[in-house]
Structure formats: C-alpha cells, structure tokens
Amino acid sequence: MLDIKEPGFRENVDLMFRRAVAHMDLPPGLAEKIQICNSTYTVRFGVRLRGRIETFVGYRSVHSEHMEPVKGGIRFAPEVNQNEVEALAALMTYKCALVETPFGGSKGGLCIDPRKYEEHELEQITRRFAYELAKRDLIHPAQNVPAPDMGTGEREMAWIADQYTRMNTTDINARACVTGKPLNAGGIKGRVEATGRGVQFALREFFRHPEDVAKAQLTGTLAGKRIIVQGLGNVGYHAAKFLREEDDSRVIAIIERDGALMNDEGMDPDAVRDWIAEHGGVSGFPDATFVEDGARVLEQECDILIPAALEGVINMGNANAIRAHLIIEAANGPVTAGADEILRERGVVIIPDLYANAGGVTVSYFEWVKNLSHIRFGRMQRRNEEAHAMLLVKELERLSADRELGWELSPDFKRRYLQGADELALVRSGLDDTMRTAYQSFAEVWRSRKDVQDLRTAAFVVAIEKVAASYRAKGL
Ligand SMILES: NC(=O)c1ccc[n+]([C@@H]2O[C@H](COP(=O)([O-])OP(=O)(O)OC[C@H]3O[C@@H](n4cnc5c(N)ncnc54)[C@H](O)[C@@H]3O)[C@@H](O)[C@H]2O)c1
C-alpha cells in the first residue's frame, strides 16, 4: 500500500457531502448548517478494576437535531476518536434521512479493546459510560437513542437500558432509550441480523435493475456471484450467510483481523465463524488457503466486494488495485473520498454506506416504536392477518383446481405463509420495503441526471434535500 496522506474520516464525509451539494440549489448558508456537527461531548471516567483505577475516554456526538430523538450506535474500539465519532454521527443524519426514519444523527464511542476485559468488568465500564451519558440526556428515549456498533451488541444494549431505567424509575418509556436490546429486554425480532439483512436486500434491489447492473459490468442475478467479505462480525457474517444460503452467491474470500481465507469453490460463513470463536482467528481453517496479509485480498478479482469492518480500508493506496466490479459499503466509510474518485473513474460501482447499512437503523426504528407503543408487534392484528393469509391460501388452492393445474400447495408453504403474520416476518418485510423504496429514490437521480455520475452522490443529494426540507419546515 502506498503511503499517501489522506484526510481524516470526518473530512472524507464532508468532501462527499460537498460533492453532492454542488449539484443542488440550497439557500445560502444552509449547506454549512447541515454539514457541521452540532456538538460532541467528551467524557473521562474512572473504574476500579483489578485493584487499580483505570481511566476511560468516551464520546457522544450529536450531528444534527433537525429531528429528535437523534440516533446512532455506540462503538467500543481502541482507535475510537472524536474525528471518527463525528464522521459516523454525520453519516447517521444522512442515512436516517435517506431511508426516512424520523431521527437526527448521533454516534458514540468508547476507547477500549473489549477483548481485554472479563464480562463483569465490561458491564461495570458500560454502565458507568451509560450513566455519564444519561445524566446529560445523551441517552434518552425522546432525545438520544443509541444502538450497537462495532464491539457492542445486545448484551451492552441491555446493560445500557437497565442503567437508564434505574436512573429514571418513573419513565414509562425508559426501554426506548436504546435499541438493539435482547428480546427479553424489550428488543425486537430481526434486529441482530438487520444490517446484514439490509445489505442482502440492497443487493437484491440493485440486481432487479439490469441497466444498473450493466454499469458495474455485471449481468444476471446474485446467483453464482463471487463475493469477498471483510469482517465476519455482526454485519459481515449475516450478509455473507444470507447471500450464500438464499441467493446462491459464492463467498470466495473472508478477510479477518489475523489474515484472510480464500477458496474459489466458496466457504460457509457459519463454519468460519465457529472456527473464529474456537481459535480466535481464521488461521488454520481447513479447506481454504490462508493469506497472512488480509488487506491484499481486498485486491482479488471478484464480482462483489463487501467491506464490513473498518473505515478507510479502500484508499488512495490500493484503489487502483481493486478488481471488484461492485462494492457495497456494509461498513461505514470503508472507501475514502480519494479512492471513491479513482474507482468512479475506473467504472467500479459503489453502493454507498448511507444506504447499504441502513438496515440496522431501520429495524431500530421498529424497535423504538414497539417500545413506545408498549405492545408486541402484530398482537392486535394477528387474527386478521391470519384470517387474511388463510383466505389467500384457499384462493390459491381454488385457482389451481379451477385451472386444472394439478399442483398442490405444500404443507411447508402453507405453514410458512400462515406464519407470515409474526413479528420477524413483519420486520423483514418492513425492512425490505424500506431498502427497495430508498434505492429507487436515489438510483432514479443517478439514472436521470447526467451531472450526477455515481450512486453515492445521488444518495447524498436525496438525503440532503430531505434534511433541508425539514429545516425549511422549521423556518430556518
Ligand atoms: N452493527 C450494526 O447494526 C451496524 C449498523 C450500521 C453500520 N455498521 C457498521 O458496520 C461495520 C461493522 O460493524 P459490526 O457491528 O459488524 O462490528 P463487529 O464488531 O460485530 O464486527 C467487526 C468485525 O470486523 C473484524 N475486523 C476488525 N478489524 C479488522 C481488520 N483490520 N480486518 C478485517 N477484519 C477486521 C472483527 O474481527 C469483527 O469480526 C462498522 O463500520 C459499523 O459502523 C454496523
């Protein structure tokens, strides 16, 4: 990789933002107002661990409060810094606008390597961080609602929810202070898989438009497409698993922290995940070639590259070497602004982060609404839904008999159809609908406007227009 100085993550997001603004006609000063990060709170706190006090640094940025609550994950990683958190908060503003979840943008982070701590220590640290944020309303069901991100998951969200509830015992909406909780703590079915599922739905929608697929110099469907995924965590694992199992795509390489696995015949993400859980890394996994320099595997020939780990992994140092036809940004900010320009000129199509990984916040929205309504999804309409499903099944059977088609609905089809009214089915169909509608809104701009040459700029144009409309409605 060449050593080329590139701007920071936040500056990269700002460059992409300004590229889009150049194609818009906004009133003077409004673009600057939308672009700036409203506030970033830095907290330093001590926790007594193993007989000594350890000090931690954390952040919560609020990028835009054009809608409230503001929303965005909390990341636990050693490299967390203010620039990164502000970039991620800005992306949340644009993402929420694009997929029409009624939130402003926020993000949080704690400088910590979670793998170095015991579970009970992590609980102590997380609760203390949550306390520091909640006492300043930076965790609050009506003002600021975190969610999982890198290094955090259901477990941490449950601790945060419990901490907030202890501090606000009379708040009937306390559970809605954070999303991504386990089911038994007010979570929703389908949230864990949501971001990876959203990546799958985004790709499916892309492949429904042959003229878009042709721009990536690809043809056909997802079946048989060769996929490389970087990061087999929450997002990368689910995306790879669903694409392999349900769309017949082939996962030919998996890049992780300690190196990469390659196998042209395809790999099973479940088997690799089990191997990582047992051995701490991908090295030694049977039936695949291990490559120690994982980053180089990003440059392997493939149809679809799915960066699902860190930001800035595709940069000016390796952009010219990337041989993927299509990149879908499952991670936030995996392609720098400089690399974006190189890849655009080379004709590589990029499905941008603000759309590609919006599945998480979409299902978080469903969870938040579920918490505020205090009722399980589907409980009130379940009987109707079932009756409706039953009628449809009967109608299908009648049609087949009437037309003497000679086929019968399999018991499995009927069972699955009749279960269609459950929470998971509702969540998945709501997510699918969101991803399809959002894609169509900005892909149309990409197709119809000659001056907008890429999907990222088109997505930013649509998102910024929505934030601007919201400011206009407020009289700003
Ligand atoms: N979790 C969500 O709901 C969500 C939603 C939207 C966006 N995202 C974004 O997706 C990305 C991944 O988040 P996640 O929740 O899956 O995190 P995660 O912690 O579950 O997984 C990250 C994975 O990346 C791997 N990894 C770390 N450094 C790596 C490296 N240098 N090379 C290769 N692999 C490496 C880790 O070992 C881990 O398996 C982040 O950019 C995050 O902001 C996550």
The ligand as an ORCA input file, in Angstrom:
! r2SCAN-3c Opt
* xyz 0 1
  N     -23.989     -3.390     13.995
  C     -24.790     -2.648     13.257
  O     -26.021     -2.738     13.349
  C     -24.228     -1.668     12.246
  C     -25.121     -0.821     11.581
  C     -24.657      0.020     10.581
  C     -23.310      0.040     10.281
  N     -22.438     -0.780     10.944
  C     -21.025     -0.710     10.556
  O     -20.577     -1.979     10.113
  C     -19.184     -2.142     10.431
  C     -19.000     -3.415     11.235
  O     -19.811     -3.351     12.403
  P     -20.245     -4.660     13.215
  O     -21.350     -4.252     14.098
  O     -20.402     -5.799     12.284
  O     -18.954     -4.877     14.116
  P     -18.468     -6.216     14.819
  O     -17.613     -5.773     15.940
  O     -19.595     -7.145     15.088
  O     -17.588     -6.897     13.675
  C     -16.459     -6.318     13.112
  C     -15.645     -7.458     12.513
  O     -14.548     -6.916     11.791
  C     -13.370     -7.636     12.154
  N     -12.213     -6.769     11.984
  C     -11.736     -5.819     12.808
  N     -10.634     -5.262     12.305
  C     -10.412     -5.864     11.123
  C      -9.420     -5.725     10.115
  N      -8.441     -4.848     10.240
  N      -9.506     -6.509      9.022
  C     -10.504     -7.400      8.884
  N     -11.462     -7.592      9.810
  C     -11.414     -6.828     10.909
  C     -13.596     -8.049     13.591
  O     -12.767     -9.119     13.991
  C     -15.070     -8.408     13.564
  O     -15.279     -9.742     13.161
  C     -18.778     -0.855     11.126
  O     -18.284      0.060     10.177
  C     -20.088     -0.329     11.675
  O     -20.072      1.081     11.892
  C     -22.866     -1.626     11.924
*
